Amino acid sequence: MIERGKLIVLEGIDYAGKGTQLKLLEKSLLERGIPYTMIDFPRHGQNHYAYVVDRYLADKSGEKVDPYFVTLSYAGDRALGKPLINCGLDYGKLVTLGRYVSSNAYSAAELPPEEREGFLKWSNEFEYYKNGLPREDLVILLDTPVKVAQQRINNKPDKNERDLRLQQEVSSVYKNLLESEPNWVAVQTQNKSELGINSEILKTLDKRNLLPKVYPLDVYFGCSIQGESGGDGVKKTIIGLIRDLGHHVLSEMFISEDINLRRGRQLQDDEVYADDIYMMHRAKVKVMDVSRISLGVGYEIGWSLAKNERVIGLCEKSRWDHLSKMIKGNTEPNFALYSWESEDDVQNILRMELGEVNNG
């Protein structure tokens, strides 16, 4: 049984350092072998809601827009991300978000102080209850003075970034939330190095037991057998890397010289089918080598997704153009597709998706 993962959020005013800390946290999680999903909201250019957000942020007319209306676009982007968030949590990952419902502090800051509490109550009800977003386990506020953040501003700031008054008001809203919400904690960033801040974030997660433990998984490895030939070394490498992370590969016989020789005899076609389906039923996750054309692998992916099970597709970068559009275009939240060039790439992908057992 996989324990449900944890949901954490990095918050802060613009140029507080969220992007940098997300990258450093990702590196730290890979090194520790902790599986994770990372999403940075808003997801610029990735959907219709984010497109509206981008237009709003690029506006230079100076005209005011109703904060309730603005919030709907941000909320729509987050709602579309809900399946990815829930999948990560269901698979026991540390789901880390750059901004979340808590970033409605920006819209609240556009309102008079006496109206902000009512607005935040409305936005929470809309996103958590109406849209069904999962509650975060922890919000980490990167507490950065506005004047310090403004010194980092680039030469093309958006509407919010260039508004000093708004940044000050947002900082005030964040401070109020920090005092009133039990699952908020501040990490001071002034006069600290980027690595020092990263270290404090990790200590906070450790102290609150928010770094998921990784347990051995039964993994089904699928690959081309009677389809397109080649890649035998790659198959052995992938299976070896899965084992090195402490997981159990149910289908290791796929790299043997005679894969139909099982239990001391040659299996018939229907027995092979029954065997493979049984292994897929047992497996908590499927890792599929999709670098070579195979009807069997395509069937196994479709079978697994139809049962809402987790599938990780791995494709050599040099073979990417040969990959079916039915695979490349798949947007199911429980299907993750990666291209890779080196063994290190595959190892990092598997560490991110499966984690390393006994990660400390």
Backbone hydrogen bonds, N-H to C=O, Kabsch-Sander energy under -0.5 kcal/mol:
donor,donor_aa,acceptor,acceptor_aa,energy
5,G,89,L,-2.9
6,K,93,K,-1.4
8,I,6,K,-0.6
8,I,95,V,-2.7
9,V,138,L,-2.2
10,L,97,L,-2.9
11,E,9,V,-0.6
11,E,140,I,-2.9
16,A,13,I,-1.4
21,Q,17,G,-2.3
22,L,18,K,-2.4
23,K,19,G,-1.8
24,L,20,T,-2.3
25,L,21,Q,-2.5
26,E,22,L,-2.3
27,K,23,K,-2.0
28,S,24,L,-2.2
29,L,25,L,-2.6
30,L,26,E,-2.2
31,E,27,K,-2.2
32,R,28,S,-1.9
33,G,29,L,-0.9
33,G,30,L,-0.7
34,I,29,L,-2.6
36,Y,352,M,-1.6
37,T,94,L,-1.6
39,I,96,T,-2.2
41,F,39,I,-0.6
41,F,98,G,-2.5
44,H,42,P,-1.7
46,Q,43,R,-2.3
51,Y,47,N,-1.9
52,V,48,H,-1.7
53,V,49,Y,-2.1
54,D,50,A,-2.6
55,R,51,Y,-2.0
56,Y,52,V,-2.3
57,L,53,V,-2.6
58,A,54,D,-1.7
59,D,55,R,-0.8
59,D,56,Y,-0.8
69,F,66,D,-0.6
70,V,66,D,-2.1
71,T,67,P,-2.2
72,L,68,Y,-1.0
72,L,69,F,-0.5
73,S,69,F,-0.8
73,S,70,V,-0.8
74,Y,70,V,-1.4
75,A,71,T,-2.9
76,G,72,L,-2.1
77,D,73,S,-1.8
78,R,74,Y,-2.0
79,A,75,A,-2.5
80,L,76,G,-1.9
81,G,77,D,-1.0
82,K,78,R,-0.5
82,K,79,A,-1.0
85,I,81,G,-2.1
86,N,82,K,-3.0
87,C,83,P,-2.3
88,G,84,L,-2.1
89,L,85,I,-2.2
90,D,86,N,-2.9
91,Y,87,C,-1.9
92,G,89,L,-1.6
93,K,88,G,-2.7
94,L,35,P,-2.2
95,V,6,K,-3.0
95,V,93,K,-0.9
96,T,37,T,-3.0
96,T,94,L,-0.7
97,L,8,I,-2.4
97,L,95,V,-0.5
98,G,39,I,-2.7
99,R,10,L,-1.9
99,R,97,L,-1.0
103,S,100,Y,-2.0
104,N,101,V,-2.1
105,A,102,S,-1.3
106,Y,103,S,-2.1
108,A,104,N,-2.5
109,A,105,A,-2.0
110,E,106,Y,-0.5
110,E,107,S,-1.1
111,L,108,A,-1.7
115,E,112,P,-2.3
116,R,112,P,-0.6
116,R,113,P,-0.9
117,E,113,P,-0.5
119,F,115,E,-1.8
120,L,116,R,-2.7
121,K,117,E,-2.0
122,W,118,G,-2.2
123,S,119,F,-2.9
124,N,120,L,-2.2
125,E,121,K,-2.2
126,F,122,W,-2.3
127,E,123,S,-2.4
128,Y,124,N,-2.7
129,Y,124,N,-0.6
129,Y,125,E,-1.2
130,K,125,E,-2.1
131,N,126,F,-2.1
133,L,127,E,-2.4
137,D,7,L,-2.9
138,L,7,L,-1.4
139,V,183,N,-2.8
140,I,9,V,-3.5
140,I,138,L,-0.5
141,L,139,V,-0.7
141,L,185,V,-3.0
142,L,11,E,-3.0
142,L,140,I,-0.7
143,D,141,L,-1.3
143,D,187,V,-1.8
144,T,142,L,-1.1
149,A,145,P,-2.3
150,Q,146,V,-2.6
151,Q,147,K,-0.9
151,Q,148,V,-0.6
152,R,149,A,-1.5
153,I,150,Q,-1.0
159,K,57,L,-3.0
162,R,158,D,-2.0
163,D,160,N,-1.2
164,L,162,R,-1.0
167,Q,163,D,-2.2
168,Q,164,L,-2.0
169,E,165,R,-2.1
170,V,166,L,-3.0
171,S,167,Q,-2.3
172,S,168,Q,-1.6
173,V,169,E,-2.2
174,Y,170,V,-2.8
175,K,171,S,-2.1
176,N,172,S,-1.8
177,L,173,V,-2.2
178,L,174,Y,-2.6
179,E,175,K,-1.5
180,S,176,N,-1.7
181,E,177,L,-2.8
184,W,181,E,-1.3
185,V,139,V,-2.3
187,V,141,L,-2.9
188,Q,186,A,-0.5
189,T,143,D,-1.8
190,Q,143,D,-0.6
192,K,189,T,-1.5
197,I,193,S,-2.1
198,N,194,E,-2.2
199,S,195,L,-2.4
200,E,196,G,-1.8
201,I,197,I,-2.3
202,L,198,N,-2.3
203,K,199,S,-2.2
204,T,200,E,-2.1
205,L,201,I,-2.2
206,D,202,L,-2.6
207,K,203,K,-2.7
208,R,204,T,-1.6
209,N,206,D,-1.6
210,L,205,L,-2.8
215,Y,213,K,-0.5
219,V,217,L,-0.6
219,V,248,H,-3.4
220,Y,285,V,-2.3
221,F,219,V,-0.6
222,G,220,Y,-0.6
222,G,287,V,-2.2
228,E,293,I,-3.0
235,K,231,G,-2.1
236,K,232,D,-2.0
237,T,233,G,-2.0
238,I,234,V,-2.6
239,I,235,K,-2.3
240,G,236,K,-2.4
241,L,237,T,-2.4
242,I,238,I,-2.2
243,R,239,I,-2.2
244,D,240,G,-2.4
245,L,241,L,-1.3
246,G,243,R,-2.1
247,H,242,I,-1.7
248,H,217,L,-2.6
249,V,247,H,-0.6
250,L,219,V,-2.7
250,L,248,H,-0.7
251,S,219,V,-0.6
252,E,249,V,-0.8
254,F,251,S,-1.9
255,I,252,E,-1.9
256,S,253,M,-1.8
261,L,258,D,-1.5
262,R,260,N,-1.1
262,R,265,R,-2.3
265,R,262,R,-1.6
267,L,260,N,-2.4
272,V,268,Q,-2.4
273,Y,269,D,-2.4
274,A,270,D,-2.1
275,D,271,E,-2.7
276,D,272,V,-2.7
277,I,273,Y,-2.5
278,Y,274,A,-2.1
279,M,275,D,-2.2
280,M,276,D,-2.2
281,H,277,I,-2.3
282,R,278,Y,-1.9
283,A,279,M,-2.1
284,K,218,D,-2.4
285,V,218,D,-1.2
286,K,310,R,-2.2
287,V,220,Y,-2.6
288,M,286,K,-0.6
288,M,312,I,-3.4
289,D,222,G,-3.1
289,D,287,V,-0.5
290,V,288,M,-1.0
290,V,314,L,-2.2
298,G,294,S,-1.8
299,Y,295,L,-2.5
300,E,296,G,-2.6
301,I,297,V,-2.4
302,G,298,G,-2.3
303,W,299,Y,-2.9
304,S,300,E,-2.2
305,L,301,I,-2.6
306,A,302,G,-2.2
307,K,303,W,-0.9
307,K,304,S,-0.5
308,N,305,L,-1.7
309,E,304,S,-2.7
311,V,334,N,-2.6
312,I,286,K,-3.0
313,G,311,V,-0.5
313,G,336,A,-3.4
314,L,288,M,-3.0
315,C,338,Y,-2.4
317,K,340,W,-3.1
319,R,316,E,-1.9
320,W,317,K,-1.2
322,H,319,R,-1.6
323,L,320,W,-1.5
327,I,324,S,-1.3
328,K,324,S,-2.5
329,G,325,K,-2.4
330,N,327,I,-1.3
335,F,332,E,-1.9
336,A,311,V,-2.4
338,Y,313,G,-2.4
340,W,315,C,-2.0
346,V,342,S,-1.7
347,Q,343,E,-2.6
348,N,344,D,-2.4
349,I,345,D,-2.3
350,L,346,V,-2.6
351,R,347,Q,-2.3
352,M,348,N,-2.2
353,E,349,I,-2.3
354,L,350,L,-3.1
355,G,350,L,-1.1
356,E,33,G,-3.5
357,V,245,L,-2.9
358,N,214,V,-1.1
